[in-house]
Amino acid sequence: MYIKDGKPTYEYNWYGEARYRVKSSQRLFPGLATIRFEFNYDVGGVAKGGTVALFVNDRKVGEGRIEKTESVRFSANETFDTGLDTASPVSTEYQPPFRYTGTLKKVEIDVAPAQLSASDQEKLREKKREAAMAIE
């Protein structure tokens, strides 16, 4: 998630091979704002897609589709940054570190449990094992 030209944007970068971007239809107004995105995962498997909705002050300002997601992890050396991007850029729309010059009062991440079948849960466990072995 980043803000460019006053517009909140959510971008999902799938290894640089596919990019899915949802940009606000309008610029932010001066003052406090609550920016949120919701990802509604497609049911029926691992590494599926879903829909993204972008909200500013509880008003939907953007919506889009992500066709595929990563099942386990993206990178062993990527960073989890807030207010800037210190490693590889998520988006081609900016150059790192792309510092946010406003004030962030709070960042909250809420992850709901996945609704996976027993077979899909086993596939996910196997992918996690493979990923762990690749790092060792």
Residue, then its C-alpha position, 0 to 999 in steps of 0.5 A: m500500500y502506498i500513496k502517489d499523487g495523493k491517491p492511496t494505492y494497493e499493489y500486489n506484486w507476484y514476483g515481478e511476473a504479474r502486478y495487480r494494482v487498485k488505485s483510489s478514484q480520488r485524491l485524499f483531502p487534507g487532514l486525518a484519513t483512515i485508509r483500508f483495503e480488504f482482500n476477499y480470497d477465492v475459495g477452493g484451493v491454495a494460491k488462488g486469487g480474490t477481489v480487493a476493495l480500497f476504502v477511505n474513511d469507510r467509503k469505497v474508492g477502488e476495487g480490483r481483482i488479483e488472479k493469483t497469490e503466493s502460497v507460502r512466502f515471497s522472499a527470504n530477504e524482503t523487508f516489511d517496511t512502514g512509511l518507506d520501501t527499503a528493499s526491492p520496490v513493490s511497484t514500478e510507479y516509484q523508486p525506493p525508498f519512496r518515503y511517505t512524508g505524512t504522519l502515520k498514526k496507526v497501522e493495523i493488519d487483521v488476517a482472518p483464518a483461511q477456509l481450506s479443505a483438508s486436502d488444501q491444508e496438506k498442500l500448504r503444509e507441503k509447500k511450507r516444508e519445501a520452502a523451509m528446506a530451500i532456506e536451510 
